[in-house]
Amino acid sequence: MSLDAENQKVGSLAVLGSGSWGTVLACLFSRRARRVTLWSRSSDSARSIQQTRANDRYLPGFRLPDNIEVTADLCRATTEASIIVIATPSFAVGETCGQIASYIGPDTLVISGAKGLESSTGRRMSEVVEACIPGVGDRLVALSGPNLAREMVADMPTATVVASRTPGPARQIQASLSLPRLRIYTNPDVVGVELGGALKNIVAIAAGITDGLGYGENTKAALMSRGLTEIRRLGRALGAVDATFSGLSGIGDLYATCASNKSRNHKVGFELGRGRKLSEILESMDQISEGVLTTDAALLLASQTGVEMPITRGLHQILFENASPREIVSALMARAHTSEGECEDEG
């Protein structure tokens, strides 16, 4: 029996967030659901996408499948959904979940697809969701991995990872939403999966900076390696499993966002490396660079746990303290020599 056999399909699925990520997930999962509702915060945007069957602002050139309905009505989008996918920017997750809390049924599975941290508290997205929707923890799944939106909607082979507190919800999502060109793995380490997906955005901005400065592949490889060390170090302090960061939400997502010019975080870094101001770069972008907000949150967590994160701190100085990217690179290179072994290495 094929994955798309009619009797295997999900009844109704909702995707909250009509940016490129939410639109792509709606398009992909529409192959596994009889009905998909894509929610947009903007009534005008919802009306335009519904009528034209395209999201020309965020995903030009792709037509929405016929079984996708676009709406700005959260109640309509979520009330009958058996699976709800949260694909808003991280800063909007709390507000959105607070609004849908009373609409969600007791058996509804919720997928947290936002890759970020709450900037004011450092909370992971699943923690934000749980705080806003009481009792959802045992039905909550975190999704992460190397998932560049335009490649996924173009049906290029890719893999992603889902994690849940107990095995059941992640396995159910794996069985319900896997596609011939979307391979879904499960992982019990919710903390590691979410941290990998969020913290790689910091390293991606830094990688973009090195490209904008005209440095080479050696520089980027060293940055990615040491960036992954920082991610592992903070993850360990917060209870993550080291092995998770060798998987899809760790090395996989890190490589995709650091190496690709399709990554908005890499784009921000590249423009910073070329000398543009952060405010100017962000004003010119239609979409959110999660790494900018995550940098603040990561340093908050580092301070709380006593973890050293020199690359993250250097990026913070560039983003928010008007430091010169070249000077920060020089300062990182001039740090005291240490062993690569993480047991004795503090940076």
WOSUL-V162206 format. One line per field, one symbol per residue. ss: DSSP state (H for helix, E for strand, C for the rest). burial: b if it has 24 or more other C-alpha atoms within 12 Angstrom, else e. Layout:
ss=???
burial=???
This chain:
ss=CCCCCHHHCEEEEEEECCCHHHHHHHHHHCCCEEEEEEECCCHHHHHHHHHHCECCCCCCCCECCCCEEEECCHHHHHCCCCEEEECCCHHHHHHHHHHHCCCCCCCCEEEECCCCECCCCCCEHHHHHHHHCCCCHHHEEEEECCCCHHHHHCCCCEEEEEEECCHHHHHHHHHHHCECCEEEEEECCHHHHHHHHHHHHHHHHHHHHHHHCCCCHHHHHHHHHHHHHHHHHHHHHCCCCHHHHHCHHHHHHHHHHHHCCCCHHHHHHHHHHCCCCHHHHHHCCCCCCHHHHHHHHHHHHHHHHCCCCHHHHHHHHHHHCCCCHHHHHHHHHCCCCCCCCCCCCCC
burial=eeeeeeeebbbbbbbbbbbbbbbbbbbbbbbbbbbbbbbbbeeebbeebbeebbbeebbeebbbbebbbbbbbbbbbbbbbbbbbbbbbbbbbbebbeebbebbeeebbbbbbbbbbbbeebbbbbbbbbebbeebbbbbbbbbbbbbbbbbbeeeebbbbbbbbeeebbbbbbbbbbbeebbbbbbbbbbbbbbbbbbbbbbbbbbbbbbbbeeeeebbbbbbbbbbbbbbbbbbebebbbebbebbbbbbbbbbbbbbbebbbbbbbbbbbebbbbeebbeeeebbbbbbbbbbbbbbbbeeeebbbbbbbbbbbbbeeeebbbebbeebeeeeeeeeeeeeebb
